[in-house]
Amino acid sequence: MTFASTKELARDARRGGYAVPAVNIVDNVSICAAVSAADATGSPIILQTSVKTVRYFGAAVLAAAARAAAASTRVPVALHLDHCPDRDVITEAIRNGWSSVLFDASDLPFEVARAETKAVCAEAHAAGVDVESEIENIVGVEDGVGSDDPDVHFYPDDQLVMVAEETGTDLMAPALGTAHGLYSAAPDLLVDRVQRLVTLTDIPIVLHGGTGLSASEFREFIGAGVSKINISTALKLAYMKTARDHLEQSERTGKWEPVKLFDAIGAAVERTVTDHIWLFESAQRVGVSA
């Protein structure tokens, strides 16, 4: 089975006034949990893989696991490579049938970022793969990629759109005041920037650093035109804290059953994904399994 187009899922969401959850998965347990949540609620879903995860398991293994999960559901499932500055990893994802790749050029000078993004788009589009571009700095380091300096690269709206359209970018990840990881202080959110960007282009706009935002903040961004929202940290916390609690219980009871550990982790991840599906108003957009 082929994966759904990330670009088309985001375009449908923009027309429908909701956002597609793009959730970072780390193994088959989290893949199946995310797809199960989407299937139960009738929501499209984007499975995101970090560069670290691709390097650990291999692109072929991850793609096979995601395809198997997608084949069991009636909802559209996309597979997306998140935050990748490494052209070799992007090529590997393209060869293994990813729906889309995020080429992260946020640490490159403007002209270099533009040229490299155009080259990635040409390579990906030749294989029918969508490209999300990021040439601005979104605060925070995620899986070893990124920067904590908010002023590395930030461009005027029209310049950002010009590069996206010139390079053939399918989805655009601008700086919107959010940050990767957990917030230590209230962020200065740039909802008005989304409103300006959607008047300049019909390229779907992606929100990074979603973990920690309130329901009303998510609604503001979606109302302004954001149609793909990335969630990573919330899933990591659900996964790891559940594993910790289950192992502590195993220590107390003397019962060590790995499958029950997987069940507990999967249930926690599924609950977290389900919560965000309802927050992003993507539920009941496609057929719900009986």
NURORO-978523 format. One record per residue (C-alpha): x, y, z. Coordinates in steps of 0.05 Angstrom, whole numbers, padded with zeros to 5 digits, always signed. Example, Ala and Ser with C-alpha at 12.3 -4.5 7.8 and 13.67 -1.06 7.14 Angstrom:
<atoms>
+00246-00090+00156
+00273-00021+00143
</atoms>
This chain:
<atoms>
+00000+00000+00000
+00022+00071-00013
+00018+00125+00039
-00027+00185+00034
+00001+00251+00009
+00020+00296+00068
+00008+00357+00024
-00062+00335+00006
-00080+00318+00078
-00058+00388+00099
-00096+00420+00041
-00159+00382+00059
-00150+00405+00132
-00143+00478+00112
-00206+00474+00071
-00242+00439+00128
-00219+00485+00183
-00180+00434+00223
-00107+00410+00230
-00078+00341+00217
-00039+00313+00277
+00033+00297+00258
+00058+00253+00314
+00129+00229+00324
+00134+00153+00330
+00194+00114+00354
+00177+00040+00342
+00122-00008+00322
+00086+00001+00389
+00078+00076+00379
+00062+00067+00305
+00005+00019+00319
-00020+00063+00377
-00022+00126+00335
-00058+00091+00277
-00107+00059+00326
-00124+00127+00354
-00136+00155+00285
-00178+00095+00264
-00222+00098+00326
-00236+00173+00317
-00240+00176+00241
-00181+00223+00235
-00126+00227+00183
-00057+00218+00215
+00015+00235+00197
+00068+00189+00227
+00133+00227+00236
+00202+00196+00244
+00263+00232+00269
+00331+00224+00236
+00355+00186+00298
+00297+00136+00292
+00311+00125+00218
+00384+00113+00232
+00369+00066+00289
+00318+00020+00256
+00332+00033+00183
+00285+00065+00133
+00260-00001+00104
+00241-00028+00173
+00203+00034+00193
+00167+00040+00126
+00146-00033+00129
+00118-00025+00200
+00081+00038+00181
+00052+00006+00118
+00028-00054+00158
-00008-00009+00208
-00037+00035+00152
-00064-00027+00116
-00107-00043+00177
-00146+00022+00177
-00194+00061+00132
-00165+00129+00151
-00109+00160+00109
-00040+00152+00138
+00021+00191+00116
+00094+00177+00134
+00137+00239+00143
+00211+00249+00157
+00217+00304+00209
+00273+00356+00216
+00327+00328+00170
+00387+00369+00149
+00422+00306+00122
+00412+00297+00046
+00433+00224+00050
+00378+00207+00100
+00328+00245+00057
+00348+00204-00003
+00339+00140+00038
+00269+00161+00060
+00250+00178-00012
+00275+00110-00037
+00233+00075+00016
+00168+00109-00002
+00159+00162+00052
+00100+00209+00037
+00142+00271+00053
+00207+00297+00081
+00223+00360+00120
+00288+00389+00095
+00314+00430+00153
+00357+00486+00126
+00347+00531+00186
+00422+00533+00202
+00442+00552+00131
+00454+00621+00102
+00394+00646+00061
+00421+00634-00009
+00448+00565+00009
+00382+00546+00042
+00344+00567-00020
+00389+00528-00067
+00390+00465-00024
+00315+00466-00014
+00304+00472-00089
+00349+00412-00100
+00312+00371-00048
+00245+00388-00079
+00270+00366-00147
+00295+00299-00120
+00233+00286-00079
+00182+00307-00131
+00214+00261-00183
+00193+00204-00137
+00125+00232-00119
+00146+00253-00049
+00124+00319-00017
+00172+00368+00015
+00163+00410+00078
+00214+00465+00082
+00243+00502+00142
+00292+00558+00129
+00277+00597+00192
+00297+00580+00262
+00245+00548+00307
+00272+00551+00378
+00294+00488+00412
+00335+00426+00397
+00295+00364+00377
+00332+00298+00369
+00397+00335+00361
+00372+00383+00307
+00359+00457+00318
+00382+00516+00360
+00363+00553+00423
+00378+00620+00390
+00312+00652+00366
+00346+00703+00321
+00390+00658+00277
+00345+00664+00215
+00279+00702+00210
+00255+00731+00144
+00201+00779+00120
+00136+00744+00103
+00140+00759+00028
+00211+00734+00025
+00193+00669+00060
+00135+00657+00012
+00178+00675-00048
+00229+00622-00030
+00175+00569-00017
+00141+00581-00084
+00206+00587-00123
+00234+00522-00095
+00170+00482-00104
+00159+00472-00030
+00095+00434-00014
+00088+00452+00060
+00120+00510+00097
+00145+00512+00169
+00154+00585+00189
+00176+00611+00257
+00111+00623+00296
+00137+00637+00366
+00132+00564+00388
+00190+00521+00411
+00209+00448+00411
+00208+00413+00478
+00174+00438+00541
+00162+00512+00553
+00198+00545+00611
+00158+00609+00601
+00097+00631+00562
+00114+00636+00488
+00101+00698+00446
+00057+00666+00394
+00054+00695+00324
-00018+00677+00303
-00021+00742+00264
+00037+00718+00221
-00004+00657+00200
-00060+00704+00180
-00013+00745+00137
+00019+00684+00105
-00047+00653+00083
-00063+00717+00045
+00003+00709+00007
+00003+00634-00010
-00040+00572-00011
+00019+00529+00011
-00002+00493+00076
+00029+00521+00139
+00058+00475+00192
+00062+00489+00267
+00122+00460+00303
+00130+00458+00378
+00057+00442+00393
+00068+00407+00459
+00047+00452+00517
+00000+00498+00480
-00070+00507+00507
-00134+00485+00472
-00150+00558+00458
-00081+00571+00429
-00087+00511+00383
-00156+00537+00360
-00127+00606+00346
-00072+00576+00302
-00120+00530+00265
-00170+00587+00256
-00114+00629+00226
-00097+00575+00175
-00048+00524+00205
-00066+00455+00178
-00011+00409+00203
+00011+00409+00276
+00071+00371+00301
+00069+00335+00368
+00132+00300+00393
+00149+00316+00466
+00080+00298+00492
+00086+00228+00461
+00157+00219+00488
+00133+00236+00558
+00073+00189+00553
+00118+00133+00527
+00175+00141+00576
+00135+00156+00639
+00089+00097+00627
+00150+00052+00617
+00180+00078+00681
+00116+00067+00721
+00106-00003+00693
+00177-00024+00708
+00171+00002+00779
+00108-00040+00787
+00144-00100+00759
+00199-00090+00810
+00148-00088+00866
+00108-00148+00843
+00163-00191+00813
+00123-00198+00748
+00164-00185+00687
+00123-00191+00623
+00148-00150+00564
+00083-00155+00525
+00045-00123+00582
+00097-00067+00582
+00083-00057+00508
+00008-00057+00521
+00015-00003+00574
+00059+00041+00531
+00014+00032+00471
-00048+00051+00511
-00014+00114+00538
+00009+00136+00469
-00060+00122+00439
-00093+00165+00493
-00045+00222+00479
-00056+00219+00404
-00131+00215+00414
-00130+00277+00458
-00094+00317+00404
-00140+00292+00350
-00199+00322+00387
-00159+00386+00402
-00143+00395+00328
-00215+00379+00308
-00193+00326+00258
-00239+00272+00287
-00296+00244+00245
-00268+00270+00180
-00264+00200+00148
-00298+00133+00160
-00296+00108+00231
-00285+00033+00243
-00341-00005+00276
</atoms>
